[in-house]
C-alpha cells in the first residue's frame, strides 16, 4: 500500500520523460524554422525598402556584403521569387510538423480534439506575428543593416532556388503579356472625381494643374498640336536674304522647311545654326544647315512623345495623317502647356490669346482654338464634347459637326450646358464664336 504513491509519481515522471524525449527535438526544430522564417521575411522587407541613398552608398562601398546586396538587386523579380519560395517552404514545414505532432497526441488521447483547434490558432499567430509582422517592421526601419547581415543567406537561397525562381518569373511574364489590362477609364474618372473633391481646399490654378496631370497620358498629338493652317514654314528655294527677312517677321527659333507644299517638309531649320553665317551674301546655301525632321502619327500619346523628345534631344515634331500628309506641328512647349496651361514668353503678345472673357457666363473664342483648351476655359472635362465632335479637334470643327454645314454669321446652336453663336465666318472656316453658359446651369452652380 505504501508503494502506490511512489509508483504513481514514478509513472508520471516516466510519462513526462517520454513526452520530452519525443516532442523536445520537434520543438527545437520548430523554433529553428520559425527563426529562419523571420530572417527571410526581414530580408525581403530590407532588400525592397532600400532607399536610393542606401543603394548609392552600397555602390560606392568596398564592403563585400554591400556589393553582394547590389548584385542580388540586379534581378529583383528573381530575388523576390527566391525569398517567397524559401519563406513558404519554411511555413509549410512548420505546419506539417505541428500537424504530425497533433496527430500523434490525438492517438494517445482521443478526447483531445480541441487541441487541434487551439494549436492551429497558436501556430498561425506565431507565424504571422513572429515570422512576418515583427521582422518586417524592424527590417523596414533598419533596412541597410538588416540587408547587410542577411545577404549571405539570401545569396544562398537565390542559388538553391534559382531553377524554381526562374520558372516562376517566366510564368508571371507570360501571364503579364497575355492578360489584357482594363479599367484605365475607370481610374481616370476616379482621379477626376478626386480633383473635384479638392475644390474647396485648393485654388483654381492648383485644380487646373492636377487636371492637366491626370489627363496628360490620355491626350494625343492631334489634340495638342498646332493646326496646319497655323504653321509658319519657309520654302526650300528662298534666298538667304529673303530667309532672314521672314525669320525676323516670324519670331520663331525653329522653323520647318518645305519644297512644293507643307506635305513635302524637308527638315527643320534652327536659328542658332544660322548665327555664324549672318554676314554671308544672298547666295549662301543655307539649305545645308537643315536638320532631319521627326514625323509622328496624329494618334501618338503625348506622354510617349515627351519621352521621344528626351531621347532624340529635339523640341519639335511634324504630325502626319494616315496618308502621310501634314496635319500639324507640335513642340515641347505645347506638351508642357497641356499640364501647366499657356506659357507666354517675352515675344508673345497679349492680343494673341485666342479667347476673351466677357462676363462669368460669356466668352468669345476663336474657331481654331483646340477643344481641349475650350474645355479648360469652360471648366469642363476634356471628354465633354466627345459624343458629337467626330474627328474634329478644334471648336470650328465641333460647330461644323453640330451644324452639319458651314454656318453663317449670327447663327446659334446649343449642346449640353452651352449655346454657341457664330460671330464671324466665311465660306471656308469659322473665325469667332460666342459661348454662353445656360442660365439654368448658372443657377445650379450658384
C-alpha positions as CSV (number, residue, x, y, z in Angstrom):
1,X,0.0,0.0,0.0
2,X,2.8,2.4,0.9
3,X,4.5,1.9,-2.5
4,X,1.4,3.0,-4.6
5,X,2.0,6.8,-4.3
6,X,5.6,6.3,-5.2
7,X,4.7,4.2,-8.1
8,X,2.2,6.9,-9.3
9,X,4.9,9.6,-9.1
10,X,7.4,7.4,-10.9
11,X,4.8,6.7,-13.6
12,X,4.0,10.4,-14.0
13,X,7.8,11.1,-14.3
14,X,8.1,8.4,-16.9
15,X,5.3,9.9,-18.9
16,X,6.8,13.4,-18.8
17,X,10.2,12.0,-19.7
18,X,8.7,10.2,-22.7
19,X,6.9,13.4,-23.8
20,X,10.0,15.4,-23.6
21,X,12.0,12.7,-25.3
22,X,9.5,12.6,-28.2
23,X,8.4,16.3,-28.5
24,X,11.6,18.0,-27.5
25,X,13.5,17.6,-30.7
26,X,10.4,18.7,-32.7
27,X,10.0,21.8,-30.6
28,X,13.7,22.7,-31.2
29,X,13.2,22.2,-35.0
30,X,10.1,24.3,-34.9
31,X,11.9,27.2,-33.2
32,X,14.7,27.0,-35.8
33,X,12.3,27.0,-38.7
34,X,10.4,30.0,-37.2
35,X,13.6,31.8,-36.7
36,X,14.6,31.2,-40.3
37,X,11.2,32.3,-41.5
38,X,11.6,35.5,-39.5
39,X,15.1,36.1,-41.0
40,X,13.8,35.5,-44.6
41,X,10.8,37.9,-44.0
42,X,13.1,40.5,-42.7
43,X,15.4,40.1,-45.6
44,X,12.6,40.6,-48.1
45,X,11.5,43.8,-46.4
46,X,15.0,45.1,-46.0
47,X,16.1,44.5,-49.6
48,X,13.0,46.0,-51.1
49,X,12.8,49.1,-48.8
50,X,16.4,50.3,-49.5
51,X,16.3,54.0,-50.5
52,X,18.2,55.5,-53.4
53,X,20.7,56.8,-50.9
54,X,21.3,53.4,-49.5
55,X,21.9,51.9,-52.9
56,X,24.2,54.8,-53.8
57,X,26.2,54.1,-50.6
58,X,26.4,50.4,-51.5
59,X,27.5,51.3,-55.0
60,X,30.4,53.3,-53.7
61,X,31.4,50.9,-50.9
62,X,34.2,48.4,-51.0
63,X,32.5,46.1,-48.4
64,X,31.8,42.6,-49.8
65,X,28.3,42.3,-48.2
66,X,27.2,45.7,-49.6
67,X,28.4,44.8,-53.1
68,X,26.5,41.5,-52.7
69,X,23.4,43.5,-52.0
70,X,23.7,45.3,-55.3
71,X,24.3,42.1,-57.2
72,X,21.2,40.5,-55.7
73,X,19.1,43.6,-56.6
74,X,20.2,43.5,-60.2
75,X,17.4,40.9,-60.8
76,X,14.7,42.0,-58.3
77,X,11.9,39.7,-59.6
78,X,14.1,36.6,-59.3
79,X,15.3,37.7,-55.9
80,X,11.7,38.2,-54.7
81,X,10.6,34.9,-56.1
82,X,13.5,33.1,-54.3
83,X,12.7,34.7,-51.0
84,X,9.0,33.9,-51.3
85,X,9.7,30.3,-52.2
86,X,12.1,29.9,-49.2
87,X,9.6,31.6,-46.8
88,X,6.7,29.4,-48.0
89,X,8.7,26.2,-47.7
90,X,9.6,27.1,-44.1
91,X,6.0,27.9,-43.2
92,X,4.8,24.7,-44.8
93,X,7.4,22.7,-42.9
94,X,6.2,24.3,-39.6
95,X,2.6,23.4,-40.4
96,X,3.5,19.8,-41.4
97,X,5.4,19.2,-38.2
98,X,2.8,20.7,-36.0
99,X,0.1,18.6,-37.8
100,X,2.1,15.5,-37.2
101,X,2.5,16.2,-33.5
102,X,-1.2,16.9,-33.0
103,X,-2.0,13.7,-34.8
104,X,0.3,11.7,-32.5
105,X,-1.2,13.4,-29.5
106,X,-4.8,12.5,-30.7
107,X,-3.8,8.8,-30.8
108,X,-2.7,8.9,-27.2
109,X,-5.8,10.8,-26.1
110,X,-8.8,10.5,-28.5
111,X,-10.8,13.1,-26.5
112,X,-8.3,15.9,-27.2
113,X,-9.9,17.1,-30.4
114,X,-10.0,20.6,-29.0
115,X,-6.2,20.6,-29.0
116,X,-6.1,20.7,-32.8
117,X,-8.1,24.0,-32.9
118,X,-6.0,25.5,-30.2
119,X,-2.7,24.6,-31.8
120,X,-3.9,25.9,-35.2
121,X,-4.7,29.3,-33.8
122,X,-1.4,29.4,-31.8
123,X,0.7,28.4,-34.8
124,X,-1.0,30.8,-37.1
125,X,-0.4,33.7,-34.6
126,X,3.2,32.7,-34.1
127,X,3.9,32.6,-37.9
128,X,2.1,35.9,-38.6
129,X,3.5,37.7,-35.6
130,X,7.0,36.4,-35.1
131,X,7.6,35.2,-38.7
132,X,6.1,38.1,-40.6
133,X,5.0,41.3,-38.8
134,X,7.7,41.9,-36.3
135,X,10.7,41.0,-38.6
136,X,9.3,43.2,-41.4
137,X,8.6,46.2,-39.2
138,X,12.1,46.0,-37.8
139,X,13.7,45.5,-41.2
140,X,11.9,48.4,-42.8
141,X,13.3,50.7,-40.2
142,X,16.8,49.3,-40.4
143,X,16.9,48.2,-44.0
144,X,20.6,48.6,-44.8
145,X,21.9,46.9,-41.7
146,X,19.5,44.0,-42.0
147,X,20.2,43.6,-45.7
148,X,24.0,43.6,-44.9
149,X,23.6,40.9,-42.3
150,X,21.3,38.6,-44.2
151,X,22.9,39.0,-47.6
152,X,24.9,35.7,-47.3
153,X,21.7,33.7,-46.5
154,X,19.8,35.5,-49.3
155,X,22.6,34.7,-51.8
156,X,22.4,31.0,-50.7
157,X,18.7,30.9,-51.1
158,X,18.9,32.6,-54.6
159,X,21.4,29.9,-55.7
160,X,19.4,27.0,-54.2
161,X,16.0,28.0,-55.6
162,X,17.2,29.5,-58.8
163,X,15.5,26.9,-61.1
164,X,12.2,27.4,-59.4
165,X,12.5,31.2,-59.3
166,X,13.4,31.4,-63.0
167,X,10.4,29.2,-63.8
168,X,8.1,31.4,-61.6
169,X,9.4,34.6,-63.2
170,X,8.9,33.2,-66.7
171,X,5.4,32.2,-65.9
172,X,4.5,35.6,-64.5
173,X,6.0,37.3,-67.5
174,X,3.8,35.2,-69.9
175,X,0.7,36.0,-67.8
176,X,1.6,39.7,-67.8
177,X,1.8,39.7,-71.6
178,X,-1.4,37.7,-72.2
179,X,-3.7,39.4,-69.7
180,X,-5.3,42.5,-71.2
181,X,-5.4,45.1,-68.6
182,X,-8.6,47.0,-68.3
183,X,-10.1,49.6,-66.1
184,X,-8.0,52.6,-67.2
185,X,-11.0,54.8,-68.0
186,X,-12.5,54.0,-64.6
187,X,-9.3,55.1,-62.8
188,X,-9.3,58.3,-64.9
189,X,-12.8,59.0,-63.8
190,X,-12.0,58.3,-60.2
191,X,-9.0,60.7,-60.4
192,X,-11.2,63.4,-61.9
193,X,-13.7,62.9,-59.1
194,X,-10.8,63.2,-56.6
195,X,-9.8,66.5,-58.2
196,X,-13.3,67.8,-57.9
197,X,-13.4,66.9,-54.2
198,X,-10.4,69.1,-53.6
199,X,-12.3,72.2,-55.0
200,X,-12.8,73.7,-51.5
201,X,-9.3,73.2,-50.3
202,X,-7.2,74.3,-53.3
203,X,-7.0,77.3,-55.7
204,X,-8.2,77.3,-59.3
205,X,-4.6,77.2,-60.5
206,X,-3.9,74.1,-58.4
207,X,-7.0,72.3,-59.7
208,X,-6.1,73.1,-63.3
209,X,-2.6,71.7,-62.7
210,X,-3.9,68.5,-61.2
211,X,-6.4,68.1,-64.0
212,X,-3.6,68.6,-66.5
213,X,-1.5,65.9,-64.9
214,X,-4.5,63.5,-64.7
215,X,-5.4,63.9,-68.4
216,X,-1.9,64.1,-69.7
217,X,-1.4,60.4,-70.6
218,X,-4.8,60.4,-72.3
219,X,-4.1,63.1,-74.8
220,X,-3.0,62.5,-78.4
221,X,-0.7,64.6,-80.6
222,X,-3.7,65.7,-82.6
223,X,-5.3,67.2,-79.5
224,X,-2.3,69.2,-78.6
225,X,-0.8,70.1,-81.9
226,X,-0.8,73.4,-83.8
227,X,-3.1,73.1,-86.9
228,X,-1.6,73.0,-90.4
229,X,-3.1,76.4,-91.3
230,X,-1.2,78.0,-88.3
231,X,2.2,76.5,-89.2
232,X,4.9,79.1,-90.0
233,X,7.3,77.4,-92.5
234,X,9.8,78.5,-95.2
235,X,10.2,77.5,-98.8
236,X,13.3,75.5,-99.7
237,X,14.2,77.7,-102.6
238,X,14.3,81.1,-100.7
239,X,17.4,83.1,-101.0
240,X,19.4,83.7,-97.9
241,X,18.4,87.4,-97.7
242,X,14.7,86.6,-98.1
243,X,15.0,83.8,-95.5
244,X,16.5,86.2,-92.9
245,X,13.7,88.7,-93.6
246,X,11.0,86.1,-92.9
247,X,12.7,84.8,-89.8
248,X,12.7,88.3,-88.4
249,X,9.0,88.5,-89.1
250,X,8.1,85.1,-87.6
251,X,9.9,85.4,-84.2
252,X,10.5,81.6,-84.0
253,X,13.8,79.9,-83.3
254,X,12.9,76.6,-85.2
255,X,11.0,76.5,-88.5
256,X,10.0,73.7,-90.8
257,X,11.3,73.9,-94.4
258,X,9.2,72.6,-97.3
259,X,9.5,72.3,-101.1
260,X,6.2,72.5,-103.0
261,X,3.8,72.3,-100.1
262,X,3.6,71.6,-96.4
263,X,3.1,67.9,-97.3
264,X,6.7,67.9,-98.5
265,X,8.6,69.0,-95.5
266,X,12.4,68.6,-95.9
267,X,13.6,69.3,-92.4
268,X,13.8,71.8,-89.5
269,X,15.9,74.9,-89.6
270,X,17.4,76.1,-86.3
271,X,18.1,79.8,-85.9
272,X,21.2,79.1,-83.8
273,X,22.7,77.3,-86.8
274,X,22.4,80.5,-88.9
275,X,24.1,82.8,-86.4
276,X,27.6,82.1,-87.6
277,X,26.6,82.9,-91.2
278,X,24.6,86.1,-90.8
279,X,27.3,88.1,-92.7
280,X,27.1,85.9,-95.8
281,X,25.5,87.1,-99.1
282,X,22.2,86.1,-100.7
283,X,23.9,83.1,-102.4
284,X,24.8,81.3,-99.2
285,X,23.4,77.7,-99.3
286,X,21.5,77.8,-96.1
287,X,19.7,74.6,-97.1
288,X,22.8,72.6,-95.9
289,X,22.0,73.6,-92.3
290,X,18.6,71.9,-92.3
291,X,18.3,69.2,-89.7
292,X,16.3,65.9,-90.1
293,X,12.6,66.2,-89.3
294,X,10.8,64.0,-86.7
295,X,7.5,62.7,-88.1
296,X,4.8,61.3,-85.8
297,X,1.3,59.9,-86.3
298,X,-1.6,62.0,-85.1
299,X,-2.7,59.3,-82.7
300,X,0.6,59.2,-80.7
301,X,0.1,59.8,-77.0
302,X,1.9,63.0,-75.8
303,X,3.4,61.3,-72.8
304,X,5.2,58.9,-75.2
305,X,6.1,61.8,-77.4
306,X,7.7,63.6,-74.4
307,X,10.0,60.6,-73.9
308,X,10.8,60.6,-77.6
309,X,11.8,64.2,-77.4
310,X,14.1,63.5,-74.4
311,X,15.7,60.5,-76.2
312,X,16.2,62.3,-79.5
313,X,17.0,65.7,-77.9
314,X,14.6,67.5,-80.2
315,X,11.9,70.0,-79.4
316,X,9.6,69.8,-82.5
317,X,7.7,67.1,-84.5
318,X,5.5,67.2,-87.6
319,X,2.2,65.4,-87.2
320,X,1.1,63.4,-90.2
321,X,-2.1,61.6,-91.1
322,X,-2.6,58.1,-92.4
323,X,-1.8,59.2,-96.0
324,X,1.5,61.0,-95.0
325,X,0.1,64.5,-95.3
326,X,1.0,67.1,-92.8
327,X,-1.8,67.6,-90.2
328,X,0.0,69.9,-87.8
329,X,3.1,70.7,-85.7
330,X,3.7,70.0,-82.1
331,X,6.6,71.3,-79.9
332,X,7.9,70.6,-76.4
333,X,6.2,73.8,-75.2
334,X,2.8,72.5,-76.5
335,X,3.2,69.4,-74.4
336,X,4.2,71.3,-71.3
337,X,1.3,73.6,-71.7
338,X,-1.1,70.7,-71.5
339,X,-0.1,70.4,-67.8
340,X,0.7,74.0,-66.8
341,X,-1.5,75.9,-69.1
342,X,-0.5,78.6,-71.6
343,X,3.2,79.8,-71.3
344,X,3.8,83.3,-72.6
345,X,7.3,84.4,-73.2
346,X,8.6,87.9,-73.9
347,X,7.7,87.7,-77.6
348,X,4.1,86.6,-77.1
349,X,1.5,89.4,-77.4
350,X,-1.4,89.7,-75.1
351,X,-3.9,90.0,-78.0
352,X,-2.7,86.7,-79.4
353,X,-4.7,84.9,-76.7
354,X,-7.5,83.1,-78.7
355,X,-10.3,83.8,-76.3
356,X,-11.8,86.8,-74.4
357,X,-14.0,86.6,-71.3
358,X,-16.9,89.0,-71.4
359,X,-18.5,88.0,-68.1
360,X,-19.0,84.9,-65.9
361,X,-21.3,83.3,-68.4
362,X,-20.0,84.5,-71.8
363,X,-16.7,84.2,-73.6
364,X,-15.6,84.9,-77.2
365,X,-13.4,82.3,-78.7
366,X,-11.5,81.9,-82.0
367,X,-12.8,79.0,-84.1
368,X,-9.3,77.5,-84.4
369,X,-8.9,77.0,-80.6
370,X,-8.4,73.4,-79.7
371,X,-11.3,71.6,-77.9
372,X,-9.0,70.7,-75.0
373,X,-8.4,74.4,-74.5
374,X,-12.1,75.2,-74.9
375,X,-12.9,72.7,-72.2
376,X,-10.3,74.3,-69.8
377,X,-11.8,77.7,-70.4
378,X,-15.3,76.4,-69.8
379,X,-14.1,74.4,-66.8
380,X,-15.5,71.1,-68.0
381,X,-13.9,67.7,-68.6
382,X,-11.9,67.3,-71.8
383,X,-14.2,64.5,-72.9
384,X,-17.3,66.7,-72.7
385,X,-17.8,67.0,-76.4
386,X,-16.6,63.5,-77.4
387,X,-20.0,62.3,-78.4
388,X,-20.6,64.9,-81.0
389,X,-17.1,66.2,-82.1
390,X,-16.5,63.3,-84.6
391,X,-12.9,63.6,-85.9
392,X,-12.7,67.3,-85.0
393,X,-10.1,68.7,-82.6
394,X,-11.0,72.4,-82.8
395,X,-14.0,74.5,-81.9
396,X,-14.7,75.3,-85.5
397,X,-14.7,71.6,-86.4
398,X,-17.1,70.9,-83.5
399,X,-19.5,73.5,-84.8
400,X,-19.3,72.1,-88.3
401,X,-20.4,68.7,-86.8
402,X,-23.3,70.4,-84.9
403,X,-24.5,72.5,-87.8
404,X,-23.7,69.7,-90.5
405,X,-22.6,72.6,-92.7
406,X,-20.6,75.9,-92.7
407,X,-22.8,78.3,-90.6
408,X,-23.4,81.9,-91.3
409,X,-22.7,84.8,-89.1
410,X,-25.3,85.2,-86.3
411,X,-26.5,81.6,-86.3
412,X,-26.7,79.7,-83.0
413,X,-26.6,76.1,-81.8
414,X,-26.8,74.5,-78.4
415,X,-25.2,71.5,-76.9
416,X,-25.2,70.4,-73.3
417,X,-25.0,73.3,-71.0
418,X,-23.7,75.8,-73.6
419,X,-25.0,77.9,-76.5
420,X,-22.6,78.7,-79.4
421,X,-23.2,81.8,-81.6
422,X,-21.1,82.4,-84.7
423,X,-19.8,86.0,-84.6
424,X,-17.8,85.9,-87.8
425,X,-17.3,83.2,-90.6
426,X,-16.6,83.0,-94.3
427,X,-17.4,80.2,-96.8
428,X,-14.4,78.1,-95.5
429,X,-14.0,78.5,-91.8
430,X,-15.5,79.8,-88.6
431,X,-13.4,82.7,-87.2
432,X,-15.0,83.8,-83.9
433,X,-17.6,82.2,-81.7
434,X,-19.5,83.4,-78.6
435,X,-20.1,80.8,-76.0
436,X,-22.8,81.4,-73.4
437,X,-23.3,79.2,-70.3
438,X,-27.0,78.3,-69.9
439,X,-28.7,80.2,-67.2
440,X,-30.1,77.0,-65.6
441,X,-26.6,75.8,-65.1
442,X,-25.5,79.1,-63.7
443,X,-28.4,78.9,-61.1
444,X,-27.4,75.4,-60.2
445,X,-23.8,76.4,-59.6
446,X,-24.9,79.4,-57.6
